[in-house]
Amino acid sequence: MQPDKKYYCREKFAGLVIDQQVISRLTFDECEFISCSFNGSRIERCRFLDCKFNDCNLSSFIPLDSVFIGPQFRNCKIIGVDWTQAQKLEQPNFHECRLNYSSFKFLQLSGARIARSEVKEAYFVETNLAGCDCTYSDFEKSLFFKTDLSGADFRNARNYSIDVSSNIVNKTRFSLPEAISLLRSLNIILE
């Protein structure tokens, strides 16, 4: 990146390392980041519009008041990120990513994609995941509470613990045998 440049359009960044730094007030429009690292960086008031992140490390980065519209993350490490600090996260596509220990509380993520990813100990509290593609993901110890999962697709997902009485599961798609875990919240006895 150039020191005085504030707007980047359709540029490709490969091998960029910006760990533990502050990036402020930059706009990236349809840019592609390949094997870049933003580990522990503070991203302040930046805009990422239809950007692609491939094989990147965004662990513990802070998206403070930043906007992410239509971002595509593929094979990225995005561990320990509090997405609630972003100004907007709209239509994200996480594919084959590691999203462990991340927070998606109160976010409107309807139609998002969190597929073939590792999403352990993440927080989905009062999150709108309606129509979300969550197929083949591992949600071990993730918390779903007052979350709208209407029409979401959890087929072939695993290790989720979803209380059907405290989440909206209208027309949510599940597959056996993992769907049997939904019975835990019903206080019934299976023999």
C-alpha positions as CSV (number, residue, x, y, z in Angstrom):
1,M,0.0,0.0,0.0
2,Q,1.1,3.5,-0.7
3,P,1.5,6.0,2.2
4,D,-0.8,8.8,1.0
5,K,-3.3,6.7,-1.1
6,K,-6.7,6.4,0.5
7,Y,-8.7,4.6,-2.3
8,Y,-7.8,1.3,-4.0
9,C,-9.9,-0.2,-6.8
10,R,-9.5,-3.7,-8.3
11,E,-6.0,-4.0,-6.9
12,K,-4.3,-7.2,-5.9
13,F,-2.2,-7.5,-2.8
14,A,-0.1,-10.6,-2.3
15,G,2.1,-11.5,0.7
16,L,1.3,-8.2,2.5
17,V,2.2,-8.3,6.2
18,I,0.5,-5.7,8.4
19,D,0.6,-7.3,11.8
20,Q,0.0,-5.3,15.0
21,Q,-0.5,-2.1,13.1
22,V,-3.2,0.6,12.7
23,I,-4.8,1.0,9.3
24,S,-7.2,4.0,9.1
25,R,-9.7,5.5,6.7
26,L,-8.8,3.5,3.6
27,T,-11.3,2.2,1.0
28,F,-10.8,-1.0,-0.9
29,D,-13.2,-1.6,-3.8
30,E,-13.2,-5.0,-5.4
31,C,-9.6,-5.7,-4.2
32,E,-8.1,-9.1,-3.7
33,F,-5.8,-10.0,-0.8
34,I,-3.8,-13.2,-1.2
35,S,-1.7,-14.7,1.6
36,C,-1.8,-11.5,3.5
37,S,-1.5,-11.1,7.3
38,F,-3.4,-8.5,9.4
39,N,-2.8,-10.4,12.7
40,G,-3.7,-8.3,15.7
41,S,-4.1,-5.1,13.5
42,R,-6.6,-2.4,14.2
43,I,-8.6,-1.5,11.1
44,E,-10.3,1.8,11.8
45,R,-13.1,3.3,9.7
46,C,-12.0,1.4,6.6
47,R,-14.3,0.2,3.8
48,F,-14.0,-3.2,2.1
49,L,-16.5,-3.4,-0.8
50,D,-16.8,-6.8,-2.6
51,C,-13.2,-7.7,-1.6
52,K,-11.7,-11.2,-1.7
53,F,-9.4,-12.6,1.0
54,N,-7.6,-15.9,0.1
55,D,-5.3,-17.7,2.5
56,C,-5.1,-14.7,4.8
57,N,-4.5,-14.4,8.5
58,L,-6.9,-11.9,10.1
59,S,-6.8,-13.4,13.6
60,S,-7.4,-11.0,16.5
61,F,-7.8,-8.0,14.2
62,I,-10.1,-5.2,15.3
63,P,-12.6,-4.0,12.7
64,L,-13.4,-0.8,14.5
65,D,-16.2,1.1,12.8
66,S,-15.2,-0.5,9.5
67,V,-17.5,-1.6,6.7
68,F,-17.4,-5.0,5.0
69,I,-19.9,-5.4,2.2
70,G,-19.9,-8.7,0.3
71,P,-16.5,-9.9,1.5
72,Q,-15.4,-13.3,0.5
73,F,-13.0,-15.2,2.8
74,R,-11.6,-18.4,1.5
75,N,-9.2,-20.6,3.6
76,C,-8.6,-17.7,6.0
77,K,-7.6,-17.8,9.7
78,I,-10.0,-15.3,11.4
79,I,-9.7,-16.4,15.1
80,G,-10.9,-14.3,18.0
81,V,-12.5,-11.5,16.0
82,D,-15.3,-9.4,17.6
83,W,-17.3,-8.5,14.5
84,T,-19.7,-6.4,16.6
85,Q,-17.0,-3.7,16.5
86,A,-17.5,-3.3,12.7
87,Q,-19.9,-0.6,11.6
88,K,-21.3,-3.1,9.1
89,L,-20.8,-6.7,8.1
90,E,-23.1,-7.5,5.1
91,Q,-23.4,-10.7,3.1
92,P,-20.1,-12.3,4.2
93,N,-19.0,-15.5,2.6
94,F,-16.7,-17.6,4.8
95,H,-15.6,-20.8,3.0
96,E,-13.1,-23.2,4.6
97,C,-12.2,-20.7,7.3
98,R,-11.3,-20.9,10.9
99,L,-13.6,-18.6,12.9
100,N,-13.0,-19.9,16.4
101,Y,-13.7,-17.6,19.4
102,S,-15.4,-15.0,17.2
103,S,-18.4,-12.9,18.1
104,F,-21.3,-12.3,15.8
105,K,-23.7,-11.0,18.5
106,F,-26.7,-8.8,17.3
107,L,-25.5,-8.9,13.7
108,Q,-27.8,-9.1,10.6
109,L,-26.2,-11.9,8.6
110,S,-29.2,-13.2,6.7
111,G,-28.1,-15.0,3.6
112,A,-24.5,-15.2,4.7
113,R,-22.3,-18.2,4.1
114,I,-20.3,-20.0,6.8
115,A,-19.6,-23.2,5.0
116,R,-17.0,-26.0,5.5
117,S,-15.5,-23.9,8.3
118,E,-14.4,-24.4,11.9
119,V,-16.5,-22.2,14.1
120,K,-15.7,-23.4,17.6
121,E,-16.7,-21.4,20.7
122,A,-18.2,-18.6,18.6
123,Y,-21.1,-16.4,19.8
124,F,-24.4,-16.1,17.8
125,V,-26.5,-14.2,20.3
126,E,-29.6,-12.4,18.8
127,T,-28.0,-12.9,15.4
128,N,-30.0,-13.0,12.3
129,L,-28.8,-16.1,10.4
130,A,-31.9,-16.5,8.3
131,G,-31.2,-18.3,5.1
132,C,-27.5,-18.7,6.0
133,D,-25.5,-21.6,4.5
134,C,-23.8,-23.3,7.4
135,T,-23.2,-26.7,5.7
136,Y,-20.3,-28.9,6.6
137,S,-19.1,-26.5,9.4
138,D,-18.0,-27.5,12.9
139,F,-19.8,-25.5,15.6
140,E,-18.3,-27.2,18.7
141,K,-19.2,-25.2,21.8
142,S,-20.6,-22.3,19.9
143,L,-23.5,-20.4,21.5
144,F,-26.8,-19.9,19.7
145,F,-29.2,-17.8,21.8
146,K,-32.3,-15.9,20.5
147,T,-30.9,-16.4,17.0
148,D,-33.0,-16.4,13.9
149,L,-32.1,-19.6,12.0
150,S,-35.2,-19.6,9.7
151,G,-34.4,-21.3,6.5
152,A,-30.7,-21.7,7.4
153,D,-29.0,-24.8,6.1
154,F,-27.1,-26.9,8.7
155,R,-26.9,-30.1,6.6
156,N,-23.7,-32.0,7.3
157,A,-22.8,-29.5,10.0
158,R,-21.6,-31.0,13.3
159,N,-21.2,-30.4,17.0
160,Y,-23.8,-27.7,17.2
161,S,-25.9,-27.3,20.3
162,I,-29.1,-25.4,19.4
163,D,-31.9,-25.0,21.9
164,V,-35.0,-25.1,19.8
165,S,-37.0,-23.2,22.5
166,S,-34.7,-20.2,22.6
167,N,-33.9,-19.9,18.8
168,I,-36.1,-19.6,15.7
169,V,-35.7,-22.8,13.7
170,N,-38.5,-22.4,11.2
171,K,-37.8,-24.5,8.1
172,T,-34.1,-24.8,9.2
173,R,-32.5,-27.7,7.4
174,F,-30.6,-30.3,9.4
175,S,-29.3,-33.8,8.6
176,L,-29.2,-37.0,10.5
177,P,-27.6,-38.2,12.7
178,E,-26.4,-34.8,14.0
179,A,-30.0,-33.4,14.2
180,I,-30.7,-35.7,17.1
181,S,-28.7,-33.2,19.2
182,L,-31.7,-30.9,18.9
183,L,-33.6,-33.2,21.3
184,R,-31.4,-32.3,24.2
185,S,-33.2,-29.0,24.7
186,L,-36.6,-30.6,25.0
187,N,-36.2,-32.2,28.4
188,I,-37.3,-35.6,27.2
189,I,-36.1,-39.1,27.9
190,L,-34.9,-41.2,25.0
191,E,-34.5,-45.0,25.6
